[in-house]
Amino acid sequence: MPLIRTHAGRISNRSCKISRPKDWSKLSLRINTLTRLTLPELATRLTAFVLIGLIRVAITCVPFGRIRRCLTWAHSLRVPSRIPPAGIIRAVQSASARVPYSTCLTAALAAELMLAWSGRGSQLRLGVILDSAGKLDAHAWLEMDGEVVLGEPEAGTYTTLERA
């Protein structure tokens, strides 16, 4: 048995136990997941995380019309991507779960922009509903080719807002 120095400076041959954080297995799982990703997948996840964070901050500080104009301008940029749309959506969902105060709107805007950068078109949809208490509830989702790819609303519950 190896000799170890105790807290009092004495040498002992008792084994030393290292305590692990309670959520060690979760951290280990996340690290393992990240190490299995290819470089483009990792870059996509990092981009989604940063975009969602920036959009979240912008929503609290900047009028929505200005955010939409900036994102519309940013759509014109093209970034070659080998990641399929489903991979981009997964990256946005993963990042959205980890960004504090992220909403369906921040995720939908980030996914819309990332899909546009990769040359794929999508449509942001906004819907509203009155709940049982009479409060207005809103939801955002993203559609590609008429199918919902992010933020699936409950069937027939939200009234979709159309552009005027």
Buried (B, 14 or more C-beta within 10 A) or exposed (E): EEEEEEEEEEEEEEEEEEEEEEEEEEEEEEEEEEEEEEEEBBBBBEBBBEBBBEBBEBBEEEEEEEBEEBBEEEBEEEEEBEBEBEBBBBBBBBBBEEBEEBBBBBBBBBBBBBBBBBEBEBEBBBBEBEEEEEEEEEBBBBBBEEEEBBBEBEEEEBEEEEEE
